[in-house]
Amino acid sequence: MWYSSCTTAHKKDLQRVINNTQKIIGHPLPLLKEFYSNRRLRRADRIKKVITQPGHQLAEDDPKAKSQKYKVLYRMDSLPTPIDSSNVTPKDWSDMAEKIKEHMGVYDGFVIIHGTDTMAFTSSALSFILGKINKPVIVTGAQMPIFHPRTDGLDNFVGSMLMAGYFCDREMLHQVMLYDLNKLYQGNRVVKFDCDSFSVFDSPNVFPIASLETTIKLYEHKMVEPIFPPSLKSKAFTRAETPEVRILRFFPGITENYVRGILVGADGVILETYGSGNVPDVAWLKECLTEADKRGVLMLNCTQVYRGTVLPIYATFEAHVIPGYDITPEAAMTKMIWVLNSGFNPETKRKILKHSLYGESCAPPYSPLLPNVEPGEREQTPE
């Protein structure tokens, strides 16, 4: 079944949704020596198997479905006042998640209609808020309004409903996902890379979950499940509790005043660094980062390059900056907000940021039994 209720940038368009499901977990990167052989989840040997389905068959056309009297039913809902996706806030992510949780036991799948500008942020945020779920949650949208003669919204809408309804029993789809132009992506692995074409999103470091062409192909990835302690509960965002998270993007000629202006007053900072985690080797930057660390600012290092991985050997001086591996800026931002809003103690927050919870990076999967020291990092004193 299908339920919806969410924001959309297209005024007359339909809905929003949400629910609980289980996520595909990316392959871990336990040792630095394995980096060059394991860095890309896109490689063919990361695919366990490809499941092919007839691409033209909906539920009513499937002989098996007919013999079992199986029918997919859909219900639609919407926000009282739809908003443009550029106005989405963490509070909206919480509202979407709560709406899904309320109806989790009633429906088998959920589709959220959302504007494309912030869709990658929403799909990433929902993956952390909803946590480990057992139903598909798909976020989709369109470049052109659904009532436009050349809209891409209809195909995206129908494809999302098909995957959330007809394939709702597939365990590999029990997670938050994003659907765009016949591709189904892991929700916390996508970036928007084009605003002028119908091919809007890509997953730079992992292969899509499904491809809907003349046949529907489901790509089952190798996965390693994290070990969750009982205290690790999904937590929604509220306006009152949303922490101060900022982005520090490095560029040639960056100044001390600029860096200090971002670090001072922040609860968490996403460092978008050069290449595999490089930053300028200057004394004042080391001092700025070290001072921020002493104030309890959590710092996560992700690359500003479209595709690539921050090497765990880069400790970014001695400021306890956490390597983000191949996490996207969107997932890094939403994960940081979620972690800071979680109520965990400082040591647990750092540990969660250093590991993969819901397949958001190729970092080692989270386990409460893992040591706190990562390859290339020196031992740290808990804050």
CORCOR-V418750 format. One record per helix or strand of 3 or more residues. SS is the DSSP state (H for helix, E for strand). FROM is the first residue (numbers start at 1). TO is the last residue. Records with the same first field share a line. If there is no record, write none. Layout:
SS->FROM-TO  FROM-TO
This chain:
H->32-38  44-46  59-61  63-67  85-87  90-102  119-130  153-165  171-173  187-189  256-263  283-294  329-340  346-353
E->47-54  109-113  136-140  176-180  183-186  210-212  215-221  245-249  268-274  298-303
